[in-house]
Amino acid sequence: FTQTNWEVNSALVSRALTWLRPRGDERALDLFSGIGNFALPLARRAAAVDALEGDASMTARLDENAARNGISNIRGGTVNLMAAAPVLPRADIAIIDPPRAGAKAVCEALPRTGVKRLVYVSCHPATLARDARGLQAAGFKLLRAAAVDMFPHTGHSEAIALFERVSKR
């Protein structure tokens, strides 16, 4: 999966990284990473990135893209992120860009990773709202959100939301 509107995608990636504020000493997760849309630029700012994707061919393309760009601090992995209780590595920050079904199981697993800040990118407002409620119940606070017109002149849009851990529940 790749975004087709590269100009808007570039702005979306920039906003995600600006909001997330990755530091050079932080470990990051990129969940539903695809071929590295967020993982590649995130790896240039974070200490390490675990980029997890459900499709092995996408993980292989992510690894190829990282090598082609001289990025060695990304660890790609193929994991069923839609499973009931996915096991996620420890991390300080995360970016989630799930399919329309959302990331319910991932959002339930995230509190166990130590993540303090996360950006959630969504192509379906209803699943974002559902997952935001779960994140808030787990101690994350919604700090900001925005709509992104990724597909002009259609009824489809992307949304981006920033959450920060305020308590451990």
N, C-alpha and C positions, 0 to 999 in steps of 0.2 A: 504494500500500500504506500502510495506517495500522494502528497497534496498536488493538485493540478494547477493551482493559482500561485505561482512562485513568488510574485511580488507580495501578496498578502501573507503567504506562508513565511516569508522572511521577516515580515513585521511581527507575526505571531511568535516565532522563535525568539526574536529580540525581546518582545514583551515578557515572554515566559522567563527568560534568563534575567532580565532586569528585576522582575518581581521576586524571583527565587533567590537572587543574590548569592550565587555559589562562591565559596571561598576555596583557596588552594589547599586547605587542610581538611576539607569535607568529602565524605564518601556520598555518592549519589546513586539513586535508582532511576532508571528510565523504564517504566512499565508499559507494555504494549509498544515496544520500541521500534517495530518495523525495521527499516533499513538504516535508521540512525538520524532521523530528522532532528530530534532533540539531543540524542546521545553524543553525536559528533561535536557540536558546539559546546555542549555541557562539559565534555571531557577536557576541553581547552582551559576550563576555569576551575574544575574540581580536582581533588587528588586522584579519584578513581570513580568509574561509573560501571555499575552492573546494569546491563541493558537486557531486559527479559522480554521475550516474545513467544507467542504460541506456535508460530510457523517456522519450522527448521530452515526452510529456504530463505526466509527473511533474515534469520539469524546469520546464515552464511553470507548473505549480501551485506549485512552490517559489518561483519568481520572483514570482508573485502574492502568496504568503504573506509573503515578505520585504517587498514594497512595502506591503502592508496593515498590517504591523507597524512600518513606518518603519525598516527595517534596510537599509542601503545597502552594507555591506561583505561581502556574499555574491555570489559569481560562480557561477551555476548552469551546468552543462554536461552535455551528453548524450554519453556515451562508453561503448563496449562494454567494460565492466570484466571480462567473461568471456573476452575475446580473449586470445590467447597471450601477448602482451607489451604490455599497456596502457601508454600514455605518461601519466605522472602529473606534475602540477606540483610544484615544490619546496615543502616545508612543514616546520614544526617539530614539529607534533603531528597526530594523525589519529584519526578514529573510523571503524570499518568495521562495517557491519550488513548482511552479504550474505544472499542467499537460502539455502535448504537445501544447495545445491551448494557453498557456501563461497566462498572468495576466494583460491584457489591462485595464480592469475596475479597478482593484486593484491599478495599477500604476497611474491611473487618480485620485483615491481617496487618495492615500498616502500623498500628500502634505498637506491635511487638518488635518492630524494626528499629525503633529509636528515632524515627524521622521527626524533625522539628518543624520543617517548612515543606509545603508541597504545592505544586501547581497542577491543577486538573484541567485538561483540555477536553471538551466534549462536543460531539456533533448531534447530541440529543438532549434538549433541556430537561425532559422528564427524568431521565436516568441521572443526570447531574444533580437535580434537586433531591432525588432519593439518596444518592451517595453522599451528598452534602449533609443530609440529616444524620446519616450514620457516622460520618467523620466528626460532626459536632457532638454527638452522643459519646464519642470516644475521646473527647477533650481537645478537638481542633476548633479554632475559631475562623470563620470566613472573614478575611480582611478586605478583599476587593474582588470584583468580577467585571467582566466586559463581554460584549458581543463582538464577534468578528465576522464580517461579511465575506466569507471565503468563496462563496458561489453567487456573485452578483446576478440580479434579475431572476433568482429562483426563491423558493420558500425555505431553502436550507441555509443554516448558518452554523458557525462554530461559537463556542463560548469558552472563556478562560476564567479560572477562579484560583485565588491564592488563599491557602489555609496555613495557619500557624498553630503549633501545639501550645496550649495554655495550661493544660493539666494532664496528669496521667490517671486514667481511669481504668 
